Amino acid sequence: MVPAELRRKHGIAAGTKVKFLEDQFGRIVLQPITEAYIDRVMGCLADGPDLLEKWRNEHRQEGKREP
């Protein structure tokens, strides 16, 4: 169980998905998958390559190679 104080502080409600990670020191870290977390992750990826467009281009190229 996660203590109520930590649940409130980190926005963990009933049904919130969590991810268990191990850090470089061997500690187990519980990461709640909340809207705020998803927004932060999406923000980190915003300046990266457009992976969907890259996939589309690769898919088009594969289609051109097929007889």
Secondary structure, 3 states (H helix, E strand, C coil): CCCHHHHHHHCCCCCCCEEEEECCCCCEEEEECCHHHHHHHHHHHCCCCCHHHHHHHHHHHHHHHCC
